[in-house]
Amino acid sequence: MKILKEIYGVGILFFYYMKYIILFGWPLLRYGLEYKDNIIMNILWIFCLMLMIKDLIYKFVLKRSYCEDASCSSKK
């Protein structure tokens, strides 16, 4: 069970910091620098696109925040 928690934590950190780099970098590498097609990177790119869409929906459509009202430092 501990190994699953570690994998989950690594996944969260990886996609939190890498989703924008993958989302904008992979098309640049494919079409700008003519890298070969890679199915794993294509799947990661689609996953990052879904995460970005989810973030936009939460922020602009649903106007929700990921933190509780009392713990948000920006809402004072």
N, C-alpha and C positions, 0 to 999 in steps of 0.2 A: 504494500500500500504506500510505503514511503517513496518508492521509485516512481509511482504514478504522480505523486504530489510534486516531485522534483521535475518530471517531464512537463507537467502542467505549468509550473513556475517558469521554466525555461522558455516554453512556448509563448507565454504572456510577454515576457521581457523581449524575446526575439521580435515578435510582431509589433510590439509597442514602438520599438526603436527602428525597425527595418521596413515597416509597411510603406512609408513614403519613398524610401530609397528604391525598393523593389518596384513600386508602382510607376515611378517616373524613370528609373534607371534601366529597367529591362527593355522597354521599347526603344530607348536611346541606343542601347547596345545592339539590339537586333537590327534596327533600321539605319542607325547612324554609323555604326562601326561594323555592320554586317556579320554579327555573330551567328552561329548556326542555331537552328531551332532545337529547343530542349524542353521535353514534355514536363519535367519536374518544375522548371522555372515558370512554365506557362501555368501550371496548376497553382504555384505560389503567387503568381501575378493575379490570377482570378480571385484567390482567397484574399489578397490584400485589397483588391478592388471592392470586394464585398464588405470588408472591414471599414474602408473609407466611406462607402455609401451608408453603412450603419451609423458611423460617426456623424455624418452630415444630417441624417434623418433625426438622430437624437438631439443634435444641437439646434437645428433650424426649424424642423417640422414639429417635433414633440416638445422642444424647448426644455429638455431634461438635463440634469447634471449627474455625473457619476458619484458625486459626494453627497452626504447628508446636508440638510439645510444648516444645522448648527456647526458643522465642521468645515464648511467652505470659508476660506479666508477672504474671498472676494466679495462675499455678501455680508457687509457690516452696516 
